[in-house]
Amino acid sequence: MLDGDFSIIWAVWLGFFAVVEGVAVFNKKKGDTLSEHVWQLFSVKHEGKAVWARRGTLYAFLLWLVTHFVTGGAV
Protein backbone atom coordinates (compact mmCIF):
# COMPACT_ATOMS: atom_id res chain seq x y z
CA MET A 1 0.00 0.00 0.00
CA LEU A 2 2.64 2.52 1.00
CA ASP A 3 5.80 2.60 -1.05
CA GLY A 4 8.70 4.96 -0.67
CA ASP A 5 9.87 7.24 2.10
CA PHE A 6 7.44 10.05 1.32
CA SER A 7 4.42 7.76 1.60
CA ILE A 8 5.46 6.86 5.12
CA ILE A 9 6.08 10.52 5.98
CA TRP A 10 2.64 11.53 4.62
CA ALA A 11 0.97 8.73 6.62
CA VAL A 12 2.75 9.86 9.80
CA TRP A 13 1.80 13.50 9.10
CA LEU A 14 -1.86 12.55 8.59
CA GLY A 15 -1.83 10.54 11.80
CA PHE A 16 -0.28 13.45 13.69
CA PHE A 17 -2.86 15.83 12.20
CA ALA A 18 -5.69 13.49 13.24
CA VAL A 19 -4.42 13.44 16.83
CA VAL A 20 -3.95 17.23 17.04
CA GLU A 21 -7.29 18.00 15.39
CA GLY A 22 -9.05 15.36 17.50
CA VAL A 23 -7.75 16.90 20.71
CA ALA A 24 -8.76 20.37 19.47
CA VAL A 25 -12.28 19.22 18.52
CA PHE A 26 -13.01 17.46 21.78
CA ASN A 27 -11.51 19.98 24.25
CA LYS A 28 -14.28 22.55 23.54
CA LYS A 29 -11.87 25.54 23.47
CA LYS A 30 -12.53 28.15 20.81
CA GLY A 31 -9.92 28.93 18.18
CA ASP A 32 -7.84 25.77 18.22
CA THR A 33 -9.14 23.67 15.30
CA LEU A 34 -7.86 23.96 11.75
CA SER A 35 -11.26 25.24 10.62
CA GLU A 36 -11.25 28.01 13.21
CA HIS A 37 -7.73 29.05 12.22
CA VAL A 38 -8.67 29.19 8.53
CA TRP A 39 -11.84 31.16 9.34
CA GLN A 40 -9.77 33.66 11.32
CA LEU A 41 -6.96 33.91 8.76
CA PHE A 42 -9.36 34.50 5.87
CA SER A 43 -11.89 36.53 7.92
CA VAL A 44 -14.73 34.22 7.00
CA LYS A 45 -16.96 35.57 9.77
CA HIS A 46 -16.25 39.27 9.08
CA GLU A 47 -17.24 41.75 6.38
CA GLY A 48 -15.36 44.43 4.42
CA LYS A 49 -13.48 45.01 1.19
CA ALA A 50 -10.15 43.58 2.37
CA VAL A 51 -11.98 40.48 3.57
CA TRP A 52 -13.07 39.62 0.03
CA ALA A 53 -9.47 39.74 -1.20
CA ARG A 54 -8.44 37.17 1.42
CA ARG A 55 -11.50 35.03 0.72
CA GLY A 56 -10.78 35.19 -3.01
CA THR A 57 -7.29 33.87 -2.34
CA LEU A 58 -8.72 31.00 -0.31
CA TYR A 59 -11.34 30.19 -2.97
CA ALA A 60 -8.76 30.28 -5.77
CA PHE A 61 -6.42 27.97 -3.84
CA LEU A 62 -9.20 25.50 -3.04
CA LEU A 63 -10.40 25.52 -6.65
CA TRP A 64 -6.87 24.80 -7.85
CA LEU A 65 -6.36 22.08 -5.21
CA VAL A 66 -9.55 20.21 -6.08
CA THR A 67 -8.85 20.53 -9.81
CA HIS A 68 -5.27 19.35 -9.25
CA PHE A 69 -6.45 16.25 -7.38
CA VAL A 70 -9.29 15.42 -9.78
CA THR A 71 -7.16 15.76 -12.93
CA GLY A 72 -4.29 13.70 -11.54
CA GLY A 73 -1.92 16.67 -11.50
CA ALA A 74 -2.61 17.94 -15.04
CA VAL A 75 -3.48 21.34 -13.55
C-alpha positions in Angstrom: 0.0 0.0 0.0 2.6 2.5 1.0 5.8 2.6 -1.0 8.7 5.0 -0.7 9.9 7.2 2.1 7.4 10.0 1.3 4.4 7.8 1.6 5.5 6.9 5.1 6.1 10.5 6.0 2.6 11.5 4.6 1.0 8.7 6.6 2.8 9.9 9.8 1.8 13.5 9.1 -1.9 12.5 8.6 -1.8 10.5 11.8 -0.3 13.5 13.7 -2.9 15.8 12.2 -5.7 13.5 13.2 -4.4 13.4 16.8 -3.9 17.2 17.0 -7.3 18.0 15.4 -9.0 15.4 17.5 -7.7 16.9 20.7 -8.8 20.4 19.5 -12.3 19.2 18.5 -13.0 17.5 21.8 -11.5 20.0 24.2 -14.3 22.6 23.5 -11.9 25.5 23.5 -12.5 28.1 20.8 -9.9 28.9 18.2 -7.8 25.8 18.2 -9.1 23.7 15.3 -7.9 24.0 11.8 -11.3 25.2 10.6 -11.3 28.0 13.2 -7.7 29.1 12.2 -8.7 29.2 8.5 -11.8 31.2 9.3 -9.8 33.7 11.3 -7.0 33.9 8.8 -9.4 34.5 5.9 -11.9 36.5 7.9 -14.7 34.2 7.0 -17.0 35.6 9.8 -16.2 39.3 9.1 -17.2 41.8 6.4 -15.4 44.4 4.4 -13.5 45.0 1.2 -10.2 43.6 2.4 -12.0 40.5 3.6 -13.1 39.6 0.0 -9.5 39.7 -1.2 -8.4 37.2 1.4 -11.5 35.0 0.7 -10.8 35.2 -3.0 -7.3 33.9 -2.3 -8.7 31.0 -0.3 -11.3 30.2 -3.0 -8.8 30.3 -5.8 -6.4 28.0 -3.8 -9.2 25.5 -3.0 -10.4 25.5 -6.6 -6.9 24.8 -7.8 -6.4 22.1 -5.2 -9.6 20.2 -6.1 -8.8 20.5 -9.8 -5.3 19.3 -9.3 -6.5 16.2 -7.4 -9.3 15.4 -9.8 -7.2 15.8 -12.9 -4.3 13.7 -11.5 -1.9 16.7 -11.5 -2.6 17.9 -15.0 -3.5 21.3 -13.6 
